[in-house]
Amino acid sequence: MRKMYRWGVPKIYIALILLIIVVAIGVLGFRFFSNYSWVDALYMTVITLSTVGFGEVAPLDDSAKLFTVFLISTSVAIFAYSVSVITEYIISKNDPRRVQYRKTQKMIHHIENHIIIIGYGRNGKQAAAKLLAYNKPFVIIEKDEAVIERYQNENLFFLKGNATEDEVLTEAGIRRAACLICTLPEDADNLFIVLSARQINNELKIISRASQDASYKKIRLAGADNVIMPDRIGGDHMASLVVVPDLIEFLDNLSIVGKKSINIEEISFEDMFDDKIERTILDIDMRSRTGCTIIGYKSPEGEYIVNPEANTLLKPSSRIVVLGRPEQINLLNKEFDI
């Protein structure tokens, strides 16, 4: 699809230029050889090129007839080509795929700090669903046109191409992106993309999938911030259902997606406070104000504290994790204007 649009735009310009040249030659020729007025010369040119068969404005002498033969023999094909290209362009303007492509290009051109998802398989779909639930801007790079045609809609922005090519990553706005999620099934492809992405944007957060244990360290060394192994997570989850079934079932029922069902929320210091003043958990008194409980704290240095004490100091650039019922989470968002 991308190639069609790249050469389709110059094509319409070429057709218009050829059409203007042919009409100009016809008008000037009839003006010179038959001494027609400008309007009559234009009229004769149009009916000659379009071969509609109308009569001449005035009888033609031999030189004018020879010019007419020359104009028809050399210009009818050009005229027909130009008209067909212009017609094709007008019709294609209403093509849903072209409209969606232009919408995607416009979105990519303007957004910053977005997420790029590589591949729209099982893991890619799950990542897109989560990002949609949180209203995070993202674009999906997918090389299978059948997948794009099946799933493309007003909420999903697809860019057709092979993400192993730097040009495709650049077209997806990787220099302005905040995060890249690589979900391809082949570890070699993920490794190559991580290497390329890290070279293009050193500040980019990169999350990649890995299938083999041997690929885990290689992808981390290539520049991935996090490497996820879905098979290992799935097996661990199933075993946990045997060892601690009630705990796992409780955790499964916790929702972090959806405005009306969310139970756990991650909040940054800057989301809650506009100033840079440090506060303790006791100072903000979140439990009595909203009913939510702070169950985790991440310091600006990246240190995690589970179930922090009341005297734990909240600092700028830190984050907290809170637990509560959906209505308590909603009250929290209103109370701190999040």
Buried (B, 14 or more C-beta within 10 A) or exposed (E): BEEEBEEBEEBBEEBBEBBEEBBEBBBEBBBEBBEBEEEBBBBBBBBBBEEEEEEBBEEBEEEBBEBBEEBBEEBBEBBEBBBEBBEBBEEBEEEEBBEBBEEBBEBBEEBEEBBBBBBBBEBBBEBBEBBEBEEBBBBBBBBEEEBBBEBBEEEBBBBBBBBBBBEBBEBBBBEBBBBBBBBBEEBEBBBBBBBBBBEBBEEBBBBBBBBEEEBBEBBBEBBBBEBBBBEEEEEEEEEBBEEEEEEBEEEEEEBEEEEEEBBBBEBBBEBBBEEEEEBBBEEBEBBEEBBBEBBBBBBEEEEEBEEBEEEBEBBEEBBBBBBBEBEBBBBBBEBBEE
